Each structure stands twice: as C-alpha cells, then as structure tokens.
Amino acid sequence: MASIQLKSGDKYDIPKEGSLGLLALGDIGLEAWRAAKRNEKIQIDIQEKPKLETGKQKLVLIGWDAADWKIINPMLDKGLLPNLAKLIQQGTMGNLATLDPPYSPMLWTSIATGKRAYDHGIHGFSEVDATGKHVQPVMSSSRKVKAIWDILGERNKRCHVVGWWPSHPAEKLTGISISNLFQKSKGKTRDEWNLPYGSIYPKDLEDRFKNLRIHANELTEKHLLPFIPEAWKINQSKDRRLQAVVNITAETSTLHSSFTNILRLEDYDFAALYLDGIDHYCHGFMKYFPPQRPHISKPDYDLYKHVITSAYRFHDMMLGRIMELIPDDATVLLISDHGFQPDHLRPKNIPKEPAGPAHEHSPYGIIVAKGPGIKKDELVFGASVIDITPTILKIFDLPIANDMEGRILHNLFETYSPSEKINTYETSKLFSPNTTVSDEVKDQLMSHLIDLGYVEDNADSNEQKLKRTQDECDFNLARAYLEGRKIKEAEQILKHLFDTNKQTPRYAIRLAACYQMQGKNDEAKEIILHLKDLGVYSEEAIYIFEGSLLLGTGKPQEAIKKFKSAAIKVNENSSELNHQIAQCYLQLNRHSEAINCLEKELEKNYDNPLTHQLISSSHFREKNYKEAAEYSLSALGLQYNNAQNHATLGRSLYHLGQYSDAAHALEQCLKLTPENNFIRELLINIYRTQLIDNEKSKLHAEKLKTSYKGEVFVVSGLPRSGTSMLMQMLTKGGLESFTDNNRKADENNLEGYFEHDLVKHLHNNSNWIGLADHKLIKVIAPMVKHLPLNYKYKIVFIERPLEEVATSQIKMLDRLGHKKTQNTELQGALEKTAHNTKSWLKARQNMDVLYIHHNDVIKNPIAASAEMNKFFNGQLEIETMAACVKPELYREKMK
C-alpha cells in the first residue's frame, strides 16, 4: 500500500466537522467526504430520529472489544467522551467479567449464546476444517448452538448483525447479516477490492454495502494526525506502525458506516454491531500509553502516546451518531468481552505462544445499559459475558433456557419479576450457510490473525499445522472445562495433550493444576519434576509450583518458604504470590497476617475478586462477620458467579441475624453449586427455625435426598480406639478399602494401619473423595467434619474407654520418641473431640452411623461382625471378619 502523504506542522484534533468526524457520521459522512474529495457539492438528508411504535421493543447491542473502565473513567472525568457520559447518565454501568480463556471469538460467541465454549463449539481463533485436511479461521458454521439473533428471528423479530466475530460466511437472518470478513481491505485501491463471497446476506444487497466500505488507502493525513500528531516524522518504509493505525481506522469505519446505513433505512427489533478497533489499537499501541515505561524509548513514546485516547474518542463519536439514529426509548447495551491492562499491570513481554497477545487483556470488560425499565445513573454488579443473552431474552419477555449457563442481570431493572423457563431453544435445526468459503478467503483471514499475533506463522508441514491447531483448540476447551468446574472432562483432554506434547510446558502446568484440584498430589508432583528436568521454567516459577503443591498437601510452613524464595527471585510480590502466601497464613490460622498481605495487594490491584474473597474468608474465620459480609459483597461485585462468595456472605449474614438476606445469598450459592449440601442444610435450618417457611424447608429437604453423588463407607473413632482393627475386619469381610499402604505395620499396629495419605489433608482438599465411592476409608474422628456433604456415608464409629485411648496414645508417642502428655489433660481433650464429632454427625442427614464398642468386638467378635454385616446390608462374610480379632493385641486394658 502507498504511504500516507504528511508534512511538518499539520495539527488536527477530533472536531465533529473534521475528516475523522465525517467518518464517525457513518454512511452519510462517508458520502459527504467522498463528494468533497471530488469537489462536488451535495445536499445530505439526515433522517429524523424514528419514533418507537407503541408496545414495540427495539434493542441495539454494541460491542467494543477490549474496552476498559481504567482508561474510560479518567477520560470521562476530563469530558473527552461526552456521548458515553450521556449514555451512562441515562442508564446503568458496571464491570463485565470475562471467561477463561479470554479469546475474543470464544467470548463473543458466549455473549451471543449465553453458553460456554464446551457448549457453543468455538474453541479458538482457528480450527481444523471438516475434511480434517486444512486449517481455517473459525467460521459462523463452527458454532453449534443458536445465537440470540436466531432465537429472536424464529419469533418473527427482525434482526441485523454487523461484523460479529466469528460470522463468516454471513448467516441467513430475518434482516441483514454482514460478516467479519467484509471490512478487511485488499488490493491497492478501493476499485481493486472485490467483495468477499458470502460476506453479505441477503446477497442482492451486495452492491449497496460494497460502496460503504472504506479502503485503507482512501484515508488521508487528516484522519491520522489525531492519533499520531507528529506522524510526518515516521519513516514509513521502515516503521509500519502508522499503517497499522490506517488499517484499523478504515476497518472500524467500514463497519460503522454499514451499521448506520441499516439503522437509517431498515426496520428492526434487534441490531448488533461488533467493533474490534479498540482491541487492535491497544495491542499495537498500549505500550506507549502514558505514563512512559522504562523500556519504551522517548521518541517512540512521544510519537505514539496519543493513539489509545484518540481511539476511544473516535469510538465515542461513532457512538454519538448511533444514538442520534435510534429512538430515545430504544434499549441500548454497550459491552466489551474483556478489558486491556493500561497501568502497572501491563506485561513487559508477550509470551511466545499461540494467542500470546491475550496476556495483555484484563479480566473485566464494560457494560452500559439504558432503556425502558432500566435503572438510571446506577451501578450493576457481578455481570458476566454469559449473562448478556439471558438478559436480552428478559427484555424481549422471552423465557430463559435451562441449558444456558448465564443468568438474567436482574439488578439492571427498576422492577423485576421472575421469568419463565424452558429446557432449550435447540429444538429446531441451526441454519448452516450454503456458502463455500474459498481457500483465498481463508488465507486472508488467517493472514490477519497472524498479523495480530493470535496464530503462529511458521514453515511447518501441513500435518504439523493440523496437529498444532487441534491441540490448541483442545487446550482452550480444557481451560473452559476447568473454569466451568468440569474437572474430569478437563483432565482427560489435558492428559492426552501432555502425553503427546511432553515439551510443551503450558499443557503440563494446567494438568498439574487439574490434578491438585482433585487431590492427586503425587501425579501433580511428577509433573513438576518433569518441568524441572525439562529446564524450561525459571527457578522462581518452580518454587511457585512446589509451594502450591506443599500448600495443597497441608504443609503451609514449607510452602511459605518456597513462595518467599520466589518473591526474592522476581524482586516483587506478584498477586499470585500474595494470594498463595495469604492462603498459607489461613491454613495456619494466622488470619491477621493473611489480611495484611491481601490488603497490600488491594492497593496494587483492587479489581481482583480472589483478593476480596480471601480477605472475606479471613474475617469469617476470625468471626468478624460484618467485615466478612462486606468483602464478600465486594468480591461478588467483581465476579458474581462464584459460589464460595455467596456462601460466605450467606453464612456471615446468618451470624448477624439477617436471616432473609442470608437465605437469598445461600439460594444463589446453590444455583451455582447445587451439590453443596452443607449450604442446603443451613438453608433448611433457616427456613425451618427462623423464617418459618415450611414449604421451602420441605423443598430443599427433598432435593437433599436426591443430590448425593455417591456413597462412601467410613471407619472412624478416636486415634488408638480400634479403627485399624475394624478396617481389617471389614476389608477381609468383603469391602474394598481405599488405602495407599504408605504407612506400614509396626510395633504400634502389628496388623497394619489401612490408611490413605489423602485423608490427612481432608481439611484442605476433599475433591478426591469421589475416588473412594463405594469403598472403605479410615477417617479419624477430628477429620470427619471435613467430609464433603455431597456424598452419603455409612460410618462405623468405634468407641473405647477414654482412659484406655489416652494411655495407648501416650505409650505410642513414647515408643516414637515424642514428648509425653499428662493423661488427665489428654482425656479431657479426647472427651471434647468425641462429643463434638458425635454431635456433628447427629445433625447430618447424609451420615448413617453405627456406634460399636471396642470391648464388645473383643469379647464377642461374631456378634459384632453380624451387627456390622446387617449395617452393610448383609454382604459381608461374618466368620472371616471375626477371625481378624486377636485379643492378645488388646494391650491397654482398664484396671
């Protein structure tokens, strides 16, 4: 492409009457600008604002990819974004939480469907095509479920969609569809720029929209100097950054021009515009955003420091034109899929990996909403990208589908009534475009993704490219599963990726994390050893991995040493390290130290929900229920779909005596984690004893009966009360035991311990309990209360005189060389432990307990075995069980 002709001394701002201002006017501004270039005089007819028909809902959805309040708010304060300020004043605003992975094609599809990637089918930027022989960019046909415009269209709503990602080839809609390939400049001039086949639906409108495209080489210095005031200094033969601004501006203006044309000339119920301009400007120029960073040269900083603010001002001007064209009482949603780090959190270097530029993203985009029934000049909290489609359905008074993970943003509305629900909207077939996308078009799209850094460009063979692309899609899918708490599905994918890509650390790290989430610490440790051998990670990174593993296995003191060693190496306290160290303090019950650590983190990055969550947990454990509730609310404001925050809020409010609000918070927790039976039992108690709502109490009691994932068999009791003897009896009798045999038989337990190391860490991690489904595990009395309540349990609890238990424990400690404890002191502690455990078991509806006395087993093993056999439904061999009892091992008898 030819260079833009610039001369020294040209100065331009962004006035509405300037060239950039004309582009912001959309299709008529484009017409006026081109006429002026031809020295023609034309009269522009700006259509009056249409009136909303009585009872007819119009909704305009505008997507600004990567828009971030951290940049917007200072500009609002300076009056630089007047149209956005007006929109905010007319409605409500807030953060919009992103999903993992934060990749735009996946996120904008979640926005349009209310579903995560494992349901909607878009798993990255590129994919292997249906033949399995070629790599292609993700297409509209890659989506497996209906978007909001499909749902509305089936209900006779006229829908227009412009530039959505991904949307090529253009979908068959009730209105106009313009694909995300439509705006990509090609050829040296506009005359040489052929319209990509399949980019417009209906096809007979191609000529109309073809002329609304703006070729990059049409732009002049008057369009560019607002972004780079001293652009004339740039040597364009060596520095292509000016051309990047040209391309982004032309593409953004093309989509805006087409959208304004639709708004002026077409009827609609729903109209959506997606602009990726802010994201592209940011990826190219955020490094130059003020203040200047040490690694950025002064000449580069001076040249490019205005690009980001000018990009936002240009988008604000375009927003102003859209607002001029739509009815005053239409609903407007302005959103972004994620943010973009503009401050000290900006990464200095981008990882050399697929989609590496996404590391510049921040976890919160924006949402602004205005319209009939929407609150004015208010804040909305806890919104997520998957909530947009359910909320739009609510606005159109349509039911929400049970297979959508998103929820209605009910705090947007002045008044709110619950919506109807249906199982799914996927009852009819999704439209599949007949258009065949040519290899030329695919190559053009792939080239664009490579330029942006989202897809690697190398000279690999086609077979290697296919494998790399499929692996990356699978990895993204696994990440989506992990965030959606589908751990088993994620593990299956990550295990395959690790086995077939031993040299790729990203896969290994995620697999190790997946193992840790399930309590598979040995497997996680093997992964860390592999990373050490691989030598691809720095010493401080290995410290963090090892510290995390120590933390997960209940060794917080050792974990702190690892994390602090890592902090010294990196010479900073990253949020990851602060969170890990705080969790170590929590395990050690050093809550004030945890709070101090986390409050320092808040000073650096207030918008991290995990920081608020951990402070809330710390205050709750300290019984500071007011503070715990406040920090839970802060965390929920940043990340609403977090069950733990709802649980902590509800439990805190319960202790504060605010029972109605507590019930509401606990109900929200159960919507996200219906298997959390501890919360369900607390809720039953609130309805039964405080709110006196027998109907809701009964409803949750019925759900409790049917919510268990499985059944685990447990032997429990105080240490040295005969638990190992019962484990041996029940195992020999026919039950499969869950043991690792790490603790071998010794003089204290001649027949063995029958233990599993995972049980020792039950208080920190109970995710592994499913491995013991319908198996027998040994859990000593103090640990029983940590058994997860989403399983049923059959527990044989052995009781023995406390004097014998205390004596046996003291003699065992003596044999092991440990300090002795006074017998009377120990008996008092044991009595309290036994009492508390039995009281806790009595209050649990999922615990079926058989109490059996140690002396009865010794005196009459046949009778005791028969009693246990009856408890386990007659499936055991009584004589074999009784033969395990050896009275000669009964050493510590009461006098």
N, C-alpha and C positions, 0 to 999 in steps of 0.2 A: 504494500500500500504506500501511496505517496505521503511525504511528510507534510504536516500542517505548517503553513507559512506564518511565521511570527516575527515581530520586530520589537526592538527595545523600546520601553516606555509605555507600551499598551497597558492600561489598567482597567479592570472590569469588576463590578460587583455582581449581585444577582437581582437586579431590579426586574419587576414583572415585565417591563417593556423591552428588556434586553433579549438577545437571541436565545439564551437558555430559558428565559421566561416564556418565550414563544413556544419552545418545546414543551414546557410544563403545561401550556394550554391544551395540549393534546392535538387531535386531528385538525382543528381549525387553525391552531397556532402554526402547525406544520405547513398548512396550505398558505397562510399569510407569509411565512418566512420564505417559502419557495417562490411565491409570487414576487416578493421584494427582490430576491436574487435575480429574477428575470426582468426587473424594472417594470413590473406590471402593477397596476392599481386595481385592487379588488375590494369588494364590499363583503365583510364577514357577517353572517347572520348567526348571532349567538342565541340559540333557542332558550326560551324562558324555562325556568325550573318546572318540571312536570308536577302535577298535583296527584297525591296518592288517592286512589279510588277508595271509597268508604269500605271498610272491612277487608281491604286487600293488603297483605303483608309484603313489603319489599325488604330484602336483606342484601347488603353489599359486603363482601368479605375481601379484605385487602391484606396481602401477605408481604411484609418487608423482611426478607431473610436476614437474620443476624442482628436486627435492631436491638439496642441495649439501653436501658434506663441510665446507666452510668454515663453515657455520652449525651443522652437526650436531656436529662434533668438540668445540667448546667446551661445547656443551650436554651431551654425553656426560661430559665431564670434571666437570661440576657435578652429575651424577646426575639430570638433568632428563628423560632419555629411557631409562628403565630397561628397557623392553621391546625397544627396538632394541639396547641394550647386550647383553642376554641373547642375542638372535639372533646378533649378531656373535661373541660368545664361543663359540657353538655351531658356528660355520661360518667362512666366509672373506669378506673385503670388499675393495673396491678402487674405482678410478675406472672410469667407463663413458664412453668417448669418444663424442661426438655426431657428426653428419654435417652437411654444408652443403647447403642452408640449414637452420638449426636450428629448423624449424617443426614443432610437435607432431603434427599429423595425418600429415605425411610420416614423421616419426621413429617414431611408434608403429606405423605400418604396416611400416616397415623392421624394427622389433623383432619384429613378429608374422610376418614372412615371410623374414627373412634376406637381403633384397634391397634395392637402392637404388631411388630414385624412378623412374628411367627404366625399370625393370622392373616395379615394382608398380603404377604408374599413378596414385598420389595426388600431386598437384603443387602443393598449397597448401591454403588454407582454404576457398576457394570455386572454382566452376568453371562453365563453360557447359554447360547440360544437353544431353541427346541430341538435342533438337529444334533446338538452336542459337539458340533464341529467348529463353531465360531464364537468369538467373544463379541458381545454387543452392549451398548449402553442399556440401562433399564428402560423399559417401554411402558406405555399405558396398558398394553396387553399383559404385562408381568403381574399386574395387580389381580388378586384372586377374589376380592370381595367388592361390594358396591360402595361407591363414594356417595357423599351427601347429595351430589347433583343427580346421581342415578335414582336414589330414593325419592327425591323431590320430583324428578321427572316422571316417575311411574305414578305419581299422584297429580299429574297434569299441571305441575309448576313449570314455568318457562325459565330455563337455566342457561346462563352463559358462563364460560370458563376460559380465561386467557392466561397462557404461559405456565400453567401448573407444572410442577416437576414431580414425577415424570408424566407427560401427557402426549407423547408422540408414538404412533400416529393419533391424530385428533379423534376423539370419541364421538359417537353418534349421540347427540343430546337433543332435548326439546328446543334448544336455542342454538347459539353459535359456540363452537369449540375451536380454539386456536392453540396449537401445540407449543411445547417448549423448544422446538427447533425453528420456529417461524422467524425469530428475531436475529438469528446468527448470520452475520454478514459474510458474504462470499463473493469473490470476483473483485476486480479493481474498481468498478463503478456500480451504481445502482442499476444501470441498464444491463449490465452483465450478470446481475444477481437473480438467478432463477429461483422461483418459489419452491421450496422442498415439497416433494409429492406427499400428500397426506397430512399437510400441516394445517389445513382449514376444513372444517365441517360447518355447514354444507359446502360441497365442492363448488357449487355455482357462485359462491361469494369470493372466490379466489381473486378475481380482478379488483374487487372493491378493497380488499385488505392489502393486496400486493403494493398498491401505491401509498399505503400508510406506513410502510417500512422506511427506516432511516439508515442509510448506508454509512459506515464509519467515515468514508472519505467525503461525505457531504458536510461534515462538521468543520467549523472554522475556528479561528483564534478566539472569537467572541464567546464560543461555547466552552472553551477550555481554560481561559485565563481565570475564571472564578475558582477553579480547582488548583491551578498552578500559576500564580500571578507573574512569576518570572520564568515562564516556560521558554522564552526565547533564548535562555542560557543553555538549554539542553541540546546536546549533540545527538540528534535522533538516529544517526547511523550506528551509534554505539549503545545508546540508552533507550530501551523500548518501553520504559515506564509511561511516557506520555501517550504512546499508542494504546497502552492498556486502559488509560482513562478515556480515550476516544472510543474504544470498543465497548466498554461498559456503558458509557453515556448513550451511545447510539442504540444499543440493545434495549436498555431500560426505556428510552424514549419511544422506541418502536412499540413495545407492549402497551405503554401508557396511551399512545396515540390510538391504537386499535380499541382499547377499552373505553376511552372517552367517546369514540365513534359509536360503539354499541350503546352506551348509556344515553347518547343523544337521540339515536334513531330507532332503537328497539324497545319493545315492551319486555318486562322481565319481572320475575318474582325473586330470583336469586342470581346474583352476578358476582364472580370471583376473579380477582387479579392477583397474580403472583409475580413479585419483582425480586430478583436475586442481586440487584445492583449493590446494595449496602454490603452484603457479604463479600462480593468481589472487590469493591473498593477497599474494604477492610483487610482482606487477605493480601492485597498488594501494598497498602499504604499505612496500616495501623502502626507499623514500626516507627513511623515518622510523626505520629500523633504526639502533641505536647503532653508532658514535658520531654525535652530531649533526653534520650537514654545514652549511657556512656559509650556503647558500642556503635552508635549511629554518628556518622561524620557530620560536621557542621554544614557543609554545602548541601548534602542530601536533605538534612533536616530543614534547612531554610527553603529549599525548593518544594518539598512535598508535605509540609506540616499542615497545609490548609485543605488537603484532599478530603479528609473524613468529614470535617464540619460542613464543607461545601456539598458533599454528597447528601448529608441529612437535610440541608436547606433546599436542595433540589427536590428531594422526595417530599418535603413539606409543601413546596409549591405545587407539585403534582397532586398531593392530597387536597389542597385547596380547590383545584379545578374539579376534582371528582365530587367534592362536597357541593360545588356550585351546580352540578348536573343532576344530583339526586334529590328526591323530595325531602323536605325538612323532617317529615315523620317516618322516613325510612330508617331501618336498623342498620347500623354500621359496626362491623367488627374489624379492628386493625390489630394484627398479631405478628409475632415472629416466632420461629421454631426454636431458637436458642439465642444467646447473646454473643458478644465478642469482647474479649478482655481488653480494656483500654488503659489500664493503670499498671501498677507494680506487678500484677499477676500475669502480664503479657509474657509468654515464653520467649527467651532469647533465641533459642534454636528450635527448628521444627524437626521432629523425628523423621529419619529416612525410612519411612514405611508407608504402605498404602493408606491413603486418607490422612496422612500426617498433618496437613493444614488444619484438620478439625481440632488439634490440640490448642488452637487459638480461641476456640469457642468458649463461652461461659455457659453455666447451666440454666440461666434464666433469660427467656425472651420477654416480650412485652405483650400485653393485651389492653386494648382500649375499646369500650363498647358504649354506644349511645343509641337510643331509640325509644319507642313507646313502651312504657312499663319498666324501663331500665333505670336504676338509681342514678342520680345526678351528683357530680362532684364528690364521689365516694371512691373507696379503695376496695378491690376484690382480692381475697387471699386464697392461696392454696390451689391456684388453677394449674392445670397440666395440658399439654398439647392434645392428649387423647380426650379431653373434655369438650373440645370445640364442636364436634359433630353432635353429641347428645344435647348440647345447649342450643344449637341451631334447630334441632328437631323440636325442642321445647318451644322455641319462638314461633315455629310454624304449627304448634299444637298437635304434634305427631308423637306417637308412643316411642319410648326408648327400647332398644333391643337388648335382651339379656346377654347376647354374645358380644356386646360392646363393653370393653373394659373401662371406658370413660364414664364420667358422671355429669349430671347437669350442674352448671355453676349457679346454684340457686341463690347465692348471695349477690348475684348481678341484679336481681329483680326487686322491684318495690314491694310486690306481693308475690307469694309463691304457693302453689298448690301442687301436690304430688302428681306426676304424670302416669299415664297408662304404660304398661309394658307388654311387649310381645317377645317371643323367643328369638326371632331373627327376621331380618329383611332379605335373607339369601334364599328365598323360596323360588324365585324365578331366575333364569339364566342371565349371567352378566354379559353385556354386549361385548363382542370381540370384533375389533376393526378388521375389515377385509383387506385393508391396505397392506401390501408387502413392502417392508422398509428395505430400500436398496442398500447395497454394500457401501456406495458412495456416501449416503446419508449417515449410515452407522459410523463410517470412518470420520466424518465431520464432527459428529457428537463425541466420539472417543478422543479426537484431537483436542476438543475443547476441554474435556475432563483432564487430559494430560497437562494442558497448559495451566490449569488451575491447581495441579498437584494432587488431585484426588485419585488418579490412576497412574501407575508406574509406566514409564516408557523405556523399553529396553529391547534388545535384539534377540530375545528368547525365541525358541521354536514355537510353532502354534500349539503343540502338545503341552509345552511348559506354560504358555499363557492360559490355556484352558484350565490346567490344574491350579495355577495361582489364583485365577479368578474364582473358581469354585471354592477353593479353600477360604478365600476372603469372605465370600458370601456366607459360608458355613460358620466362620468365626463371628461375623456380625450377628447371625442368627443365634449362636450360642450366647452372646452378650445380651441379646434381647431376652432369651430364656432366663438368664441369671437375674436380670432386673425384674422380670415377671415372676420370680421365685419358683420357676420350674427347673429345679436344680438337677434332677435326674436327666431330663432332656438335654440340658447344657453339658453335663458330664459326658454323655455318650458322644456328642459331637467333638468336644474338646479332647477326649481320649483318642479319637481317631486322628484328629489334626496333629496331636503330639506324636503319636506313633509313626506318622508318615512325614513329619517335618521336625525331626529332632533338633535341627539347627535354628529353629525359629523361636526366640525367647518369648514373644508375646503369647504364643499358644501355651507354652509351659507355665507362665505366670498365672494365666486365667485358670488353667487346670488345677494348679496348686491351691488357688483361692477356692475353687469349687470343692476340692477335697476337704479343705479346712471347714467350709460351711457345713459339711456332713460329719465332721469329727473324724475324718480319715487322715489323721495326722502323720502316720507312718508313710502313707502314699505321698502326702504333701512334702515331707522331709526328703524323700527320694528325688522329687522334682528339684528341690533347692540344691541338693548335691549335684544333680545333673547340670544345673546352671553354673555352679562353681567350676565343674570340670570343663564346661563349655568356654568359660572365660570371657563371656560377652557382657557381663554386668560388672559395674564398679563395686569396690569393696563396701561402700556405704549402702548400695542397693541390696547387697547380700545381707548386710546387717539388718536392714529393714525386714527382709523376708524371714530371716531367722528369728528376729524379735517377734514378728507376728505369729510365728509357729509356737514360740515359747508362751506367748500370751494366750493362745488358743488352747494350750495344754496345762494351764493353771500354774505357770511359773512367772508371775509378774515381775519379781525382783530381778531375775535374769534377763527378762525382756527389756526392762528399763535400761539396763547396761548396754544392750545392743542398740536401742533407739538413740541413746545419748551418744554412743560412739558414731552412729550415722550422722547425728546433728553436728558433731565436731568436724567430720569429713566434709560435709556440704557447707559448713560455716553459716548455717541458717536454720531456723525452726520452721520447716515447711508445715502446712496444715496436716499432711499425712502423719508426720512425726508427732505433732501436738496432740492429735486425736489418739494415736496409739499410746503415747505416754499417759494421757488422761485415763484411758481405759485400764492401764496398769494400776494407776492410783485407785481407780474404782474397785478393782479386784482386791486391793489391799485395804479397802475401807478407809482410805486417806482422801476423803471427799473434798475437803477444803483445798488440798493441793491440786486435785483434778480441776476444781472450779477456777483456781488461779491460772492454771495452764491454759484453760479454754477461754477465759476472759481476755488473755493476751491475744489469742487467735482471733477473737471477735474484733479487736482493734484493727487487725490487718485485713480481715475479710468477714464482714458482718453477714454476708449473704449465704454462708454455708450452713444448710439445715442440720448437718450432723453435729456441728458445734453447739447449737441451741439444744439439740436432743440430748447430748451428753451432759450439758450443764443441768438440764431438767432432771435427768436420772440421778445426778449427784445430789441435787437438792431433795429429791424424793427420798433417797436413802437416809438423808440427814433429817427427815421428817419436816423439812421446810416446804410444806405443801403449797403455800401461796406462791412462793418463788418457782416451784416445780411447775405449777399450772401456767404461770406467765411465760416461762421459757418453752413449754410445750406449745402454747399458742403461737409464739414466735416461729418455732420450727414448722408448725402446720401452715403458717402464712407463707412460708417458702416452699414447702413440699407437703401438699395436703394428703396425698395417697401414701401415707406412712402409718402403718397400724400401731407401731410402738408409741408414737407421739400421741395418738388418740387414746391409747391405753393409759399412758402416764397421766394425761390430762384428766381422764375419767376417774382414775384411782385417787388423784390429788383432790379433785372436787368432792369425791366421796368422803374423804377425811375432813374436808372443810364443811361438810354438811350440806353441800349444794347438790342434792340428790337428783333433781330433774336434769340439770346440766350434765351431771356425771353420767346419767343414763344415756343422754344423747351422744356424748363422746364415746362411750363404750359400744353403743349401737354402730357408730361409724367404724370403730375398730373391727367389729365382727363382719361388717360388709367387706372389709379388705382381707380379713383372716377368719373366715367362718369356723375354722378348726380350733380356734383359741378358746378352749373350754374353761380355762381359768377365768377369763373375762366373762364368759357366758354364765358361769356360776355366780360371779359377783353381781352380774346384772339381774339374775334370778332373785338373789337376796335383796337387791334394792327394790325391785318390783313387789316382792312378797312382804317385806317388813317396813319399807319407808314410803313408797309411793302407793302401796295397796292397789296394785293393778294385777288382779289375778289372771286376767286374760293373757297379758304379755308374759307373766311369770310362767303360765302353763305352756304358752307357745315356745318359749326358749327351753323349757324342760323337755318338751317333745323333740326339739332339734338336738338337744344334748344326747339323747338316746341314739340318734342315727348319725352322729357326726364323727364317730371314732374311726381312725384309720386302720386299726388292728388291735390285737390283744397280746400283751406281754406277760409272762409268768415270772414272778419275783420271789426270792427268798430274802427275808430281812430280819433284822433284830440288832441288838447292841453288839459291838465287836466282842468276840470271845463268848458268845452266848450259844453257839452251836450251829451257826449259819453254814459253815463248811460241811458239817455232818449232814444237814438237810439237803444241801446241794448234791452231795454224793448219793444220798438215798434216792432223790427224785431223778437224777441222771441215770442211775442204774435201773430205776423203775420204768424208764421209757421216755422221759422228756429230753429233748435236745437242749444242751446247755450252750450258752453264749459266753465262751471263755477264750482267752488267748494263751493260757498256760505260761505266761511270762513269770509269774511268781510260783516257784517250785516248792514242793513239800519240804519241810524242815522239822526241827525238833519241836517247834511250836504247833505245827499242824502236820502230823505224820502222814495223813492221807491226802494232803493237798489243800489248796485254797479255793479253787474253782472261781477265779476272779477274771475280770477284764479291765485293762487299764483305762478304757474309755469311761467307766463308771466313776473313776476318781475325779474326772473333770465334768461330771454331770451338771454341776452348778454353773459352769461357763458355757457348755455346749451340749445340747441334748438332741441335735439334729440327727445323730446316728441311731436313735432309738428304733427306727424302722428296721434296722439290721437284725434286731432281736425279736421281731414279730413272731409270735407263737414259739418262742424259745425261752429258756430259763436263765435268768441273770441274778447275780447276788448284789444286793444294794443294801449297805448298812443303814441303820435307822436314821442317822442325821442327814443322809443324802436322799431319802425317799421323797421329801417335799420338792425336789428338783425334777422329778419325773414329769415329762410333758403331759398335759392333760388332754391331748387329742388322741390318746390311746386308752383302751381299757386294760385293767390289770387284775390278775389273780395273784394275791400276795399271801404267802405263808410266813407269818411273823412268829419267830420263836422267842419265848420268854424264859428267863433263868433268874434265880435269886441274885439280887444286885451285889450281895457280899461275894458270891462266887465269881461274878463277872469282874468285879473290881480286883479281886485277888488274882484272877487269871491274867488280867491286863497288866498288873504290876509285875508279876513274875515274868511275863513275856518281855516287858520292857527291860527288866533286869538281865534276862538272857541276851538281849540285843545290845546291852551296854548303855541304855539311856537312863536319864535321871528319874529317880523314883518319885511317885506322888503319894500323898497321905491317903490311906484307904477311905477314911470317912469323907474327905473332900471329894474324892472321885465318885463315891457312891451317891453323893448329893447331886453331882453333875449328871451322872447316868440316870438317876431318877427323873430329873427335869427333862432330859433328852427323850426318854421313853414316853413320858407323859405328853410332851408336845407332839411327838410323832403320832401317837395313837389318837390324839385329839384332831390332828390334821387329817389323818386317814378317815376318821369318823365323818368328817364334813364333806368328804369327796364322794361324788356319786359314781365315779368310774373305778373305784377301788373296792374289789371284793376281797375281804381279808379273812383268813383263817388263823386264829391265835392258837398256838400249840406250846405246851410246856416242855422244857428240856428234860425234866425228871420223868415225865410221862413217857417220853421217847426211850429213855434209858431203861425204865422198868418194864415197859410193855411195847416193844418195837412193832409187833404185829398189829396191835390195836391202833398205834399212832400211824402206821403205814396205811391201814384200812381207812382211817379218817382222812388222810391226805388223798388217797385214791378216790374217795367219794367226792372230795372237793374238786378234783380234776376229772370228774365225770366218768370214773371207772375205767380209765385207760391204762392204769399202771399195774406193774407186777409186784404184789404186796410182799411175797416171800423174799424176792430179790432185794427189795428195799430194806426189809427188816434185817437181812443178813449183813448189811453195812454197819449196823450199830455194834460198837465194840465198847462194852462197859469199862474195860481196863484203861481206856483213854480218858475216862472221867476222873480227872486228877484233882480238881479244886472243889471238893465237896464241903458243904456247910457242916460245922460241928453240931 
